[in-house]
Amino acid sequence: MTSPPPTAPVSPPPAAPGPPQASGQWTSLPAAPAPDQFYPPAAPPKKPDTNGFAIASLVFALLGGVLFAVIFGVVAHRRP
């Protein structure tokens, strides 16, 4: 009877190097978006409303109605 030839012990393959493990209190930053991904565009700024009292004050000032120009100017200045 012949015995089978002796085999060498097989060791497991080495582990693939992975990302370093975080240790202690340090944490990693969030990943940046991929170059082909973009954030959605911001909403356009809201156009300011035209104050009708300010326009009326200007018109009265140009036409010579100083009293009405001052009154409409004060009202226009107090309105938000």
mmCIF file as gemmi writes it, N, C-alpha and C atoms, coordinates in Angstrom:
data_model
loop_
_atom_site.group_PDB
_atom_site.id
_atom_site.type_symbol
_atom_site.label_atom_id
_atom_site.label_alt_id
_atom_site.label_comp_id
_atom_site.label_asym_id
_atom_site.label_entity_id
_atom_site.label_seq_id
_atom_site.pdbx_PDB_ins_code
_atom_site.Cartn_x
_atom_site.Cartn_y
_atom_site.Cartn_z
_atom_site.occupancy
_atom_site.B_iso_or_equiv
_atom_site.pdbx_formal_charge
_atom_site.auth_seq_id
_atom_site.auth_asym_id
_atom_site.pdbx_PDB_model_num
ATOM 1 N N . MET Axp A 1 ? 0.813 -1.177 0 1 0 ? 1 A 1
ATOM 2 C CA . MET Axp A 1 ? 0 0 0 1 0 ? 1 A 1
ATOM 3 C C . MET Axp A 1 ? 0.854 1.236 0 1 0 ? 1 A 1
ATOM 4 N N . THR Axp A 2 ? 0.444 2.099 -0.814 1 0 ? 2 A 1
ATOM 5 C CA . THR Axp A 2 ? 1.206 3.336 -0.888 1 0 ? 2 A 1
ATOM 6 C C . THR Axp A 2 ? 0.382 4.446 -0.257 1 0 ? 2 A 1
ATOM 7 N N . SER Axp A 3 ? 1.039 5.315 0.373 1 0 ? 3 A 1
ATOM 8 C CA . SER Axp A 3 ? 0.324 6.433 0.982 1 0 ? 3 A 1
ATOM 9 C C . SER Axp A 3 ? 0.436 7.651 0.075 1 0 ? 3 A 1
ATOM 10 N N . PRO Axp A 4 ? -0.569 8.541 0.112 1 0 ? 4 A 1
ATOM 11 C CA . PRO Axp A 4 ? -0.512 9.726 -0.747 1 0 ? 4 A 1
ATOM 12 C C . PRO Axp A 4 ? 0.64 10.624 -0.321 1 0 ? 4 A 1
ATOM 13 N N . PRO Axp A 5 ? 1.174 11.405 -1.254 1 0 ? 5 A 1
ATOM 14 C CA . PRO Axp A 5 ? 2.286 12.279 -0.898 1 0 ? 5 A 1
ATOM 15 C C . PRO Axp A 5 ? 1.823 13.35 0.093 1 0 ? 5 A 1
ATOM 16 N N . PRO Axp A 6 ? 2.685 13.786 0.974 1 0 ? 6 A 1
ATOM 17 C CA . PRO Axp A 6 ? 2.288 14.803 1.943 1 0 ? 6 A 1
ATOM 18 C C . PRO Axp A 6 ? 2.048 16.144 1.246 1 0 ? 6 A 1
ATOM 19 N N . THR Axp A 7 ? 1.046 16.873 1.697 1 0 ? 7 A 1
ATOM 20 C CA . THR Axp A 7 ? 0.732 18.189 1.12 1 0 ? 7 A 1
ATOM 21 C C . THR Axp A 7 ? 1.136 19.273 2.095 1 0 ? 7 A 1
ATOM 22 N N . ALA Axp A 8 ? 1.524 20.398 1.534 1 0 ? 8 A 1
ATOM 23 C CA . ALA Axp A 8 ? 1.927 21.529 2.373 1 0 ? 8 A 1
ATOM 24 C C . ALA Axp A 8 ? 0.675 22.199 2.93 1 0 ? 8 A 1
ATOM 25 N N . PRO Axp A 9 ? 0.754 22.745 4.137 1 0 ? 9 A 1
ATOM 26 C CA . PRO Axp A 9 ? -0.426 23.424 4.681 1 0 ? 9 A 1
ATOM 27 C C . PRO Axp A 9 ? -0.768 24.653 3.843 1 0 ? 9 A 1
ATOM 28 N N . VAL Axp A 10 ? -2.045 24.843 3.591 1 0 ? 10 A 1
ATOM 29 C CA . VAL Axp A 10 ? -2.51 25.956 2.769 1 0 ? 10 A 1
ATOM 30 C C . VAL Axp A 10 ? -2.922 27.09 3.701 1 0 ? 10 A 1
ATOM 31 N N . SER Axp A 11 ? -2.339 28.27 3.469 1 0 ? 11 A 1
ATOM 32 C CA . SER Axp A 11 ? -2.714 29.432 4.285 1 0 ? 11 A 1
ATOM 33 C C . SER Axp A 11 ? -3.763 30.25 3.53 1 0 ? 11 A 1
ATOM 34 N N . PRO Axp A 12 ? -4.631 30.953 4.238 1 0 ? 12 A 1
ATOM 35 C CA . PRO Axp A 12 ? -5.654 31.752 3.546 1 0 ? 12 A 1
ATOM 36 C C . PRO Axp A 12 ? -5 32.904 2.792 1 0 ? 12 A 1
ATOM 37 N N . PRO Axp A 13 ? -5.623 33.354 1.696 1 0 ? 13 A 1
ATOM 38 C CA . PRO Axp A 13 ? -5.029 34.453 0.928 1 0 ? 13 A 1
ATOM 39 C C . PRO Axp A 13 ? -5.017 35.741 1.765 1 0 ? 13 A 1
ATOM 40 N N . PRO Axp A 14 ? -4.07 36.636 1.505 1 0 ? 14 A 1
ATOM 41 C CA . PRO Axp A 14 ? -4.013 37.873 2.295 1 0 ? 14 A 1
ATOM 42 C C . PRO Axp A 14 ? -5.239 38.737 2.019 1 0 ? 14 A 1
ATOM 43 N N . ALA Axp A 15 ? -5.678 39.439 3.04 1 0 ? 15 A 1
ATOM 44 C CA . ALA Axp A 15 ? -6.853 40.324 2.917 1 0 ? 15 A 1
ATOM 45 C C . ALA Axp A 15 ? -6.509 41.52 2.027 1 0 ? 15 A 1
ATOM 46 N N . ALA Axp A 16 ? -7.486 41.92 1.219 1 0 ? 16 A 1
ATOM 47 C CA . ALA Axp A 16 ? -7.279 43.074 0.339 1 0 ? 16 A 1
ATOM 48 C C . ALA Axp A 16 ? -7.235 44.344 1.185 1 0 ? 16 A 1
ATOM 49 N N . PRO Axp A 17 ? -6.332 45.256 0.849 1 0 ? 17 A 1
ATOM 50 C CA . PRO Axp A 17 ? -6.283 46.497 1.643 1 0 ? 17 A 1
ATOM 51 C C . PRO Axp A 17 ? -7.551 47.317 1.415 1 0 ? 17 A 1
ATOM 52 N N . GLY Axp A 18 ? -8.152 47.775 2.474 1 0 ? 18 A 1
ATOM 53 C CA . GLY Axp A 18 ? -9.373 48.559 2.39 1 0 ? 18 A 1
ATOM 54 C C . GLY Axp A 18 ? -9.141 49.966 2.906 1 0 ? 18 A 1
ATOM 55 N N . PRO Axp A 19 ? -10.19 50.735 3.021 1 0 ? 19 A 1
ATOM 56 C CA . PRO Axp A 19 ? -10.028 52.086 3.558 1 0 ? 19 A 1
ATOM 57 C C . PRO Axp A 19 ? -9.613 52.021 5.014 1 0 ? 19 A 1
ATOM 58 N N . PRO Axp A 20 ? -8.846 52.978 5.449 1 0 ? 20 A 1
ATOM 59 C CA . PRO Axp A 20 ? -8.424 52.945 6.851 1 0 ? 20 A 1
ATOM 60 C C . PRO Axp A 20 ? -9.63 53.096 7.776 1 0 ? 20 A 1
ATOM 61 N N . GLN Axp A 21 ? -9.582 52.405 8.841 1 0 ? 21 A 1
ATOM 62 C CA . GLN Axp A 21 ? -10.674 52.449 9.803 1 0 ? 21 A 1
ATOM 63 C C . GLN Axp A 21 ? -10.534 53.683 10.681 1 0 ? 21 A 1
ATOM 64 N N . ALA Axp A 22 ? -11.649 54.338 10.951 1 0 ? 22 A 1
ATOM 65 C CA . ALA Axp A 22 ? -11.629 55.509 11.822 1 0 ? 22 A 1
ATOM 66 C C . ALA Axp A 22 ? -11.404 55.038 13.249 1 0 ? 22 A 1
ATOM 67 N N . SER Axp A 23 ? -10.553 55.75 13.923 1 0 ? 23 A 1
ATOM 68 C CA . SER Axp A 23 ? -10.284 55.374 15.302 1 0 ? 23 A 1
ATOM 69 C C . SER Axp A 23 ? -10.397 56.605 16.177 1 0 ? 23 A 1
ATOM 70 N N . GLY Axp A 24 ? -10.883 56.414 17.369 1 0 ? 24 A 1
ATOM 71 C CA . GLY Axp A 24 ? -10.969 57.512 18.312 1 0 ? 24 A 1
ATOM 72 C C . GLY Axp A 24 ? -12.062 58.497 17.943 1 0 ? 24 A 1
ATOM 73 N N . GLN Axp A 25 ? -11.794 59.769 18.13 1 0 ? 25 A 1
ATOM 74 C CA . GLN Axp A 25 ? -12.804 60.8 17.934 1 0 ? 25 A 1
ATOM 75 C C . GLN Axp A 25 ? -12.839 61.353 16.513 1 0 ? 25 A 1
ATOM 76 N N . TRP Axp A 26 ? -11.894 61.025 15.675 1 0 ? 26 A 1
ATOM 77 C CA . TRP Axp A 26 ? -11.84 61.587 14.321 1 0 ? 26 A 1
ATOM 78 C C . TRP Axp A 26 ? -12.802 60.847 13.414 1 0 ? 26 A 1
ATOM 79 N N . THR Axp A 27 ? -13.543 61.601 12.641 1 0 ? 27 A 1
ATOM 80 C CA . THR Axp A 27 ? -14.445 61.002 11.671 1 0 ? 27 A 1
ATOM 81 C C . THR Axp A 27 ? -14.132 61.581 10.304 1 0 ? 27 A 1
ATOM 82 N N . SER Axp A 28 ? -14.557 60.905 9.277 1 0 ? 28 A 1
ATOM 83 C CA . SER Axp A 28 ? -14.279 61.387 7.932 1 0 ? 28 A 1
ATOM 84 C C . SER Axp A 28 ? -15.354 62.383 7.494 1 0 ? 28 A 1
ATOM 85 N N . LEU Axp A 29 ? -15.001 63.227 6.543 1 0 ? 29 A 1
ATOM 86 C CA . LEU Axp A 29 ? -15.93 64.211 5.995 1 0 ? 29 A 1
ATOM 87 C C . LEU Axp A 29 ? -16.879 63.531 5.021 1 0 ? 29 A 1
ATOM 88 N N . PRO Axp A 30 ? -18.07 64.102 4.793 1 0 ? 30 A 1
ATOM 89 C CA . PRO Axp A 30 ? -18.975 63.503 3.807 1 0 ? 30 A 1
ATOM 90 C C . PRO Axp A 30 ? -18.375 63.611 2.412 1 0 ? 30 A 1
ATOM 91 N N . ALA Axp A 31 ? -18.698 62.645 1.601 1 0 ? 31 A 1
ATOM 92 C CA . ALA Axp A 31 ? -18.153 62.614 0.247 1 0 ? 31 A 1
ATOM 93 C C . ALA Axp A 31 ? -18.737 63.724 -0.607 1 0 ? 31 A 1
ATOM 94 N N . ALA Axp A 32 ? -17.94 64.267 -1.485 1 0 ? 32 A 1
ATOM 95 C CA . ALA Axp A 32 ? -18.399 65.296 -2.419 1 0 ? 32 A 1
ATOM 96 C C . ALA Axp A 32 ? -19.218 64.629 -3.523 1 0 ? 32 A 1
ATOM 97 N N . PRO Axp A 33 ? -20.152 65.359 -4.148 1 0 ? 33 A 1
ATOM 98 C CA . PRO Axp A 33 ? -20.926 64.743 -5.232 1 0 ? 33 A 1
ATOM 99 C C . PRO Axp A 33 ? -20.015 64.423 -6.416 1 0 ? 33 A 1
ATOM 100 N N . ALA Axp A 34 ? -20.406 63.433 -7.17 1 0 ? 34 A 1
ATOM 101 C CA . ALA Axp A 34 ? -19.639 63.054 -8.353 1 0 ? 34 A 1
ATOM 102 C C . ALA Axp A 34 ? -19.591 64.22 -9.33 1 0 ? 34 A 1
ATOM 103 N N . PRO Axp A 35 ? -18.55 64.286 -10.17 1 0 ? 35 A 1
ATOM 104 C CA . PRO Axp A 35 ? -18.434 65.42 -11.096 1 0 ? 35 A 1
ATOM 105 C C . PRO Axp A 35 ? -19.606 65.565 -12.059 1 0 ? 35 A 1
ATOM 106 N N . ASP Axp A 36 ? -20.291 64.465 -12.361 1 0 ? 36 A 1
ATOM 107 C CA . ASP Axp A 36 ? -21.409 64.566 -13.297 1 0 ? 36 A 1
ATOM 108 C C . ASP Axp A 36 ? -22.734 64.858 -12.598 1 0 ? 36 A 1
ATOM 109 N N . GLN Axp A 37 ? -22.724 65.043 -11.288 1 0 ? 37 A 1
ATOM 110 C CA . GLN Axp A 37 ? -23.936 65.378 -10.546 1 0 ? 37 A 1
ATOM 111 C C . GLN Axp A 37 ? -23.834 66.81 -10.061 1 0 ? 37 A 1
ATOM 112 N N . PHE Axp A 38 ? -24.901 67.566 -10.247 1 0 ? 38 A 1
ATOM 113 C CA . PHE Axp A 38 ? -24.907 68.954 -9.834 1 0 ? 38 A 1
ATOM 114 C C . PHE Axp A 38 ? -26.098 69.207 -8.924 1 0 ? 38 A 1
ATOM 115 N N . TYR Axp A 39 ? -25.986 70.222 -8.095 1 0 ? 39 A 1
ATOM 116 C CA . TYR Axp A 39 ? -27.103 70.622 -7.263 1 0 ? 39 A 1
ATOM 117 C C . TYR Axp A 39 ? -28.132 71.347 -8.123 1 0 ? 39 A 1
ATOM 118 N N . PRO Axp A 40 ? -29.415 71.303 -7.761 1 0 ? 40 A 1
ATOM 119 C CA . PRO Axp A 40 ? -30.415 72.015 -8.558 1 0 ? 40 A 1
ATOM 120 C C . PRO Axp A 40 ? -30.174 73.519 -8.471 1 0 ? 40 A 1
ATOM 121 N N . PRO Axp A 41 ? -30.517 74.266 -9.513 1 0 ? 41 A 1
ATOM 122 C CA . PRO Axp A 41 ? -30.282 75.716 -9.475 1 0 ? 41 A 1
ATOM 123 C C . PRO Axp A 41 ? -31.138 76.386 -8.406 1 0 ? 41 A 1
ATOM 124 N N . ALA Axp A 42 ? -30.616 77.45 -7.869 1 0 ? 42 A 1
ATOM 125 C CA . ALA Axp A 42 ? -31.342 78.198 -6.844 1 0 ? 42 A 1
ATOM 126 C C . ALA Axp A 42 ? -32.514 78.933 -7.485 1 0 ? 42 A 1
ATOM 127 N N . ALA Axp A 43 ? -33.526 79.2 -6.679 1 0 ? 43 A 1
ATOM 128 C CA . ALA Axp A 43 ? -34.69 79.929 -7.168 1 0 ? 43 A 1
ATOM 129 C C . ALA Axp A 43 ? -34.278 81.367 -7.486 1 0 ? 43 A 1
ATOM 130 N N . PRO Axp A 44 ? -34.822 81.946 -8.543 1 0 ? 44 A 1
ATOM 131 C CA . PRO Axp A 44 ? -34.465 83.33 -8.864 1 0 ? 44 A 1
ATOM 132 C C . PRO Axp A 44 ? -34.963 84.279 -7.779 1 0 ? 44 A 1
ATOM 133 N N . PRO Axp A 45 ? -34.25 85.359 -7.539 1 0 ? 45 A 1
ATOM 134 C CA . PRO Axp A 45 ? -34.685 86.293 -6.498 1 0 ? 45 A 1
ATOM 135 C C . PRO Axp A 45 ? -36.018 86.94 -6.863 1 0 ? 45 A 1
ATOM 136 N N . LYS Axp A 46 ? -36.82 87.208 -5.838 1 0 ? 46 A 1
ATOM 137 C CA . LYS Axp A 46 ? -38.127 87.818 -6.048 1 0 ? 46 A 1
ATOM 138 C C . LYS Axp A 46 ? -37.948 89.285 -6.393 1 0 ? 46 A 1
ATOM 139 N N . LYS Axp A 47 ? -38.646 89.731 -7.417 1 0 ? 47 A 1
ATOM 140 C CA . LYS Axp A 47 ? -38.569 91.133 -7.801 1 0 ? 47 A 1
ATOM 141 C C . LYS Axp A 47 ? -39.304 91.982 -6.769 1 0 ? 47 A 1
ATOM 142 N N . PRO Axp A 48 ? -38.716 93.099 -6.359 1 0 ? 48 A 1
ATOM 143 C CA . PRO Axp A 48 ? -39.411 93.945 -5.388 1 0 ? 48 A 1
ATOM 144 C C . PRO Axp A 48 ? -40.659 94.568 -6.008 1 0 ? 48 A 1
ATOM 145 N N . ASP Axp A 49 ? -41.679 94.718 -5.183 1 0 ? 49 A 1
ATOM 146 C CA . ASP Axp A 49 ? -42.929 95.318 -5.646 1 0 ? 49 A 1
ATOM 147 C C . ASP Axp A 49 ? -42.74 96.826 -5.835 1 0 ? 49 A 1
ATOM 148 N N . THR Axp A 50 ? -43.453 97.369 -6.803 1 0 ? 50 A 1
ATOM 149 C CA . THR Axp A 50 ? -43.419 98.815 -7.038 1 0 ? 50 A 1
ATOM 150 C C . THR Axp A 50 ? -44.39 99.486 -6.082 1 0 ? 50 A 1
ATOM 151 N N . ASN Axp A 51 ? -43.926 100.528 -5.43 1 0 ? 51 A 1
ATOM 152 C CA . ASN Axp A 51 ? -44.76 101.255 -4.477 1 0 ? 51 A 1
ATOM 153 C C . ASN Axp A 51 ? -45.515 102.34 -5.24 1 0 ? 51 A 1
ATOM 154 N N . GLY Axp A 52 ? -46.831 102.171 -5.324 1 0 ? 52 A 1
ATOM 155 C CA . GLY Axp A 52 ? -47.661 103.134 -6.051 1 0 ? 52 A 1
ATOM 156 C C . GLY Axp A 52 ? -47.687 104.505 -5.405 1 0 ? 52 A 1
ATOM 157 N N . PHE Axp A 53 ? -47.58 104.555 -4.074 1 0 ? 53 A 1
ATOM 158 C CA . PHE Axp A 53 ? -47.576 105.854 -3.393 1 0 ? 53 A 1
ATOM 159 C C . PHE Axp A 53 ? -46.312 106.649 -3.728 1 0 ? 53 A 1
ATOM 160 N N . ALA Axp A 54 ? -45.193 105.943 -3.887 1 0 ? 54 A 1
ATOM 161 C CA . ALA Axp A 54 ? -43.955 106.634 -4.246 1 0 ? 54 A 1
ATOM 162 C C . ALA Axp A 54 ? -44.058 107.206 -5.657 1 0 ? 54 A 1
ATOM 163 N N . ILE Axp A 55 ? -44.694 106.471 -6.562 1 0 ? 55 A 1
ATOM 164 C CA . ILE Axp A 55 ? -44.872 106.979 -7.928 1 0 ? 55 A 1
ATOM 165 C C . ILE Axp A 55 ? -45.813 108.179 -7.926 1 0 ? 55 A 1
ATOM 166 N N . ALA Axp A 56 ? -46.898 108.088 -7.145 1 0 ? 56 A 1
ATOM 167 C CA . ALA Axp A 56 ? -47.831 109.222 -7.056 1 0 ? 56 A 1
ATOM 168 C C . ALA Axp A 56 ? -47.128 110.445 -6.475 1 0 ? 56 A 1
ATOM 169 N N . SER Axp A 57 ? -46.274 110.245 -5.483 1 0 ? 57 A 1
ATOM 170 C CA . SER Axp A 57 ? -45.524 111.359 -4.903 1 0 ? 57 A 1
ATOM 171 C C . SER Axp A 57 ? -44.615 111.994 -5.944 1 0 ? 57 A 1
ATOM 172 N N . LEU Axp A 58 ? -43.967 111.193 -6.751 1 0 ? 58 A 1
ATOM 173 C CA . LEU Axp A 58 ? -43.094 111.726 -7.803 1 0 ? 58 A 1
ATOM 174 C C . LEU Axp A 58 ? -43.903 112.512 -8.835 1 0 ? 58 A 1
ATOM 175 N N . VAL Axp A 59 ? -45.04 111.968 -9.227 1 0 ? 59 A 1
ATOM 176 C CA . VAL Axp A 59 ? -45.866 112.656 -10.23 1 0 ? 59 A 1
ATOM 177 C C . VAL Axp A 59 ? -46.363 113.995 -9.692 1 0 ? 59 A 1
ATOM 178 N N . PHE Axp A 60 ? -46.849 114.007 -8.451 1 0 ? 60 A 1
ATOM 179 C CA . PHE Axp A 60 ? -47.326 115.273 -7.876 1 0 ? 60 A 1
ATOM 180 C C . PHE Axp A 60 ? -46.186 116.267 -7.705 1 0 ? 60 A 1
ATOM 181 N N . ALA Axp A 61 ? -44.995 115.783 -7.368 1 0 ? 61 A 1
ATOM 182 C CA . ALA Axp A 61 ? -43.851 116.682 -7.218 1 0 ? 61 A 1
ATOM 183 C C . ALA Axp A 61 ? -43.479 117.3 -8.562 1 0 ? 61 A 1
ATOM 184 N N . LEU Axp A 62 ? -43.562 116.523 -9.642 1 0 ? 62 A 1
ATOM 185 C CA . LEU Axp A 62 ? -43.221 117.048 -10.969 1 0 ? 62 A 1
ATOM 186 C C . LEU Axp A 62 ? -44.292 118.014 -11.485 1 0 ? 62 A 1
ATOM 187 N N . LEU Axp A 63 ? -45.557 117.8 -11.076 1 0 ? 63 A 1
ATOM 188 C CA . LEU Axp A 63 ? -46.64 118.651 -11.544 1 0 ? 63 A 1
ATOM 189 C C . LEU Axp A 63 ? -46.838 119.888 -10.666 1 0 ? 63 A 1
ATOM 190 N N . GLY Axp A 64 ? -46.142 119.985 -9.556 1 0 ? 64 A 1
ATOM 191 C CA . GLY Axp A 64 ? -46.247 121.161 -8.712 1 0 ? 64 A 1
ATOM 192 C C . GLY Axp A 64 ? -47.153 121.004 -7.521 1 0 ? 64 A 1
ATOM 193 N N . GLY Axp A 65 ? -47.703 119.839 -7.272 1 0 ? 65 A 1
ATOM 194 C CA . GLY Axp A 65 ? -48.558 119.619 -6.099 1 0 ? 65 A 1
ATOM 195 C C . GLY Axp A 65 ? -47.707 119.218 -4.911 1 0 ? 65 A 1
ATOM 196 N N . VAL Axp A 66 ? -47.049 120.211 -4.332 1 0 ? 66 A 1
ATOM 197 C CA . VAL Axp A 66 ? -46.082 119.933 -3.277 1 0 ? 66 A 1
ATOM 198 C C . VAL Axp A 66 ? -46.733 119.282 -2.066 1 0 ? 66 A 1
ATOM 199 N N . LEU Axp A 67 ? -47.896 119.751 -1.668 1 0 ? 67 A 1
ATOM 200 C CA . LEU Axp A 67 ? -48.552 119.187 -0.483 1 0 ? 67 A 1
ATOM 201 C C . LEU Axp A 67 ? -48.881 117.709 -0.696 1 0 ? 67 A 1
ATOM 202 N N . PHE Axp A 68 ? -49.48 117.393 -1.859 1 0 ? 68 A 1
ATOM 203 C CA . PHE Axp A 68 ? -49.811 115.991 -2.136 1 0 ? 68 A 1
ATOM 204 C C . PHE Axp A 68 ? -48.54 115.156 -2.304 1 0 ? 68 A 1
ATOM 205 N N . ALA Axp A 69 ? -47.495 115.728 -2.864 1 0 ? 69 A 1
ATOM 206 C CA . ALA Axp A 69 ? -46.238 115.003 -3.025 1 0 ? 69 A 1
ATOM 207 C C . ALA Axp A 69 ? -45.659 114.62 -1.67 1 0 ? 69 A 1
ATOM 208 N N . VAL Axp A 70 ? -45.721 115.557 -0.718 1 0 ? 70 A 1
ATOM 209 C CA . VAL Axp A 70 ? -45.195 115.265 0.62 1 0 ? 70 A 1
ATOM 210 C C . VAL Axp A 70 ? -46.052 114.208 1.306 1 0 ? 70 A 1
ATOM 211 N N . ILE Axp A 71 ? -47.376 114.337 1.21 1 0 ? 71 A 1
ATOM 212 C CA . ILE Axp A 71 ? -48.274 113.368 1.862 1 0 ? 71 A 1
ATOM 213 C C . ILE Axp A 71 ? -48.057 111.972 1.288 1 0 ? 71 A 1
ATOM 214 N N . PHE Axp A 72 ? -48.055 111.858 -0.049 1 0 ? 72 A 1
ATOM 215 C CA . PHE Axp A 72 ? -47.849 110.54 -0.657 1 0 ? 72 A 1
ATOM 216 C C . PHE Axp A 72 ? -46.441 110.016 -0.388 1 0 ? 72 A 1
ATOM 217 N N . GLY Axp A 73 ? -45.463 110.905 -0.295 1 0 ? 73 A 1
ATOM 218 C CA . GLY Axp A 73 ? -44.1 110.472 0.024 1 0 ? 73 A 1
ATOM 219 C C . GLY Axp A 73 ? -43.996 109.894 1.421 1 0 ? 73 A 1
ATOM 220 N N . VAL Axp A 74 ? -44.655 110.522 2.39 1 0 ? 74 A 1
ATOM 221 C CA . VAL Axp A 74 ? -44.63 110.013 3.768 1 0 ? 74 A 1
ATOM 222 C C . VAL Axp A 74 ? -45.346 108.673 3.836 1 0 ? 74 A 1
ATOM 223 N N . VAL Axp A 75 ? -46.494 108.558 3.172 1 0 ? 75 A 1
ATOM 224 C CA . VAL Axp A 75 ? -47.23 107.279 3.171 1 0 ? 75 A 1
ATOM 225 C C . VAL Axp A 75 ? -46.396 106.191 2.509 1 0 ? 75 A 1
ATOM 226 N N . ALA Axp A 76 ? -45.733 106.511 1.405 1 0 ? 76 A 1
ATOM 227 C CA . ALA Axp A 76 ? -44.907 105.528 0.705 1 0 ? 76 A 1
ATOM 228 C C . ALA Axp A 76 ? -43.728 105.101 1.569 1 0 ? 76 A 1
ATOM 229 N N . HIS Axp A 77 ? -43.165 106.027 2.319 1 0 ? 77 A 1
ATOM 230 C CA . HIS Axp A 77 ? -42.017 105.697 3.165 1 0 ? 77 A 1
ATOM 231 C C . HIS Axp A 77 ? -42.415 104.801 4.328 1 0 ? 77 A 1
ATOM 232 N N . ARG Axp A 78 ? -43.617 104.938 4.851 1 0 ? 78 A 1
ATOM 233 C CA . ARG Axp A 78 ? -44.053 104.149 5.997 1 0 ? 78 A 1
ATOM 234 C C . ARG Axp A 78 ? -44.523 102.75 5.626 1 0 ? 78 A 1
ATOM 235 N N . ARG Axp A 79 ? -44.905 102.57 4.368 1 0 ? 79 A 1
ATOM 236 C CA . ARG Axp A 79 ? -45.37 101.243 3.944 1 0 ? 79 A 1
ATOM 237 C C . ARG Axp A 79 ? -44.185 100.328 3.744 1 0 ? 79 A 1
ATOM 238 N N . PRO Axp A 80 ? -44.334 99.034 4.102 1 0 ? 80 A 1
ATOM 239 C CA . PRO Axp A 80 ? -43.223 98.08 3.918 1 0 ? 80 A 1
ATOM 240 C C . PRO Axp A 80 ? -43.006 97.722 2.464 1 0 ? 80 A 1
